[in-house]
C-alpha cells in the first residue's frame, strides 16, 4: 500500500505495520485520511474543452462522469491527452 501514500502526496513509508488480514494498525493512515473529500463530477455530455476547463478550474486531474447520481465512468487528464494531441473537435490541430 505504500504506493498509495506516495500517490496521495504523502511520503511513501517502507514497512508500514499491518495487522491481521492486512488491516492498518491503529494510528496508521487510512484511505479516509488521504482521500479528496469533495466529489468532482461532469455530465456524460460534457465536451472535451469543457472537461479541460473544469479540471483546470477545479485543480484536479480526474473527474467522475455522473448521469444524475449514477457513476458511469471516470475521465482523467491522461484520457484527454490523445484527443487534444489529435486535434479533436473544438481543438486546434
Secondary structure, 3 states (H helix, E strand, C coil): CHHHHHHCCCCCCCCCCECHHHCECCCCCCHHHHCCCCCCEECCCCCHHHHHHHHHHHCCCEEEEEECCEEEEEEEHHHHHHHHHCCCCCCCC
